[in-house]
């Protein structure tokens, strides 16, 4: 029987897309959402980051079918790792801070 356990907020949700389907394929897109419990008791996004990164090689056909991001969309793009780190720190109370803003 499944047991429901309360979620310890804040929570960092991360989604990323790569050029292929193996662990060694580079990340080309990442989205992070820091979710916190609001005064109303419901979960709300406290901060959001999404970014793209140009990489040396094209996406495989299989990866492109999954994410649909054309190589042209990545030209000149780079991920802001400082903002990613700030969001991650915000998910661990006492190790960083976060505000109610969207990047």
C-alpha positions, 0 to 999 in steps of 0.5 A: 500500500502506498503512503503519502508523505508530505513534501518538504518545501522548497523543492527544485524541479529540473528538466533538461534536454541533450543532444543524444540519449546517453549520459555523455551527451551535452545539455542543450536546454535546462529549465529549473523551477523552485517551488515553495509553499505559499501563505495559502498552503499551496505550492507556487513557483518562487523562481524560474530559470530556462536557458539554452546552450550552443554545443559543438555537435548537432542533436541526434535524430532520436533526441531531436524527435524528443525535444524538437529544439533545432540546432539554429535555436542554440546559436550563440546561447550559453547557460547561466550556471550562476543562476542555476546554482542560486536556484539550487541553493534556494532549495536547501534552506540555510545554504542560500536564499531565493526571492519571489522573482523570475529570471 
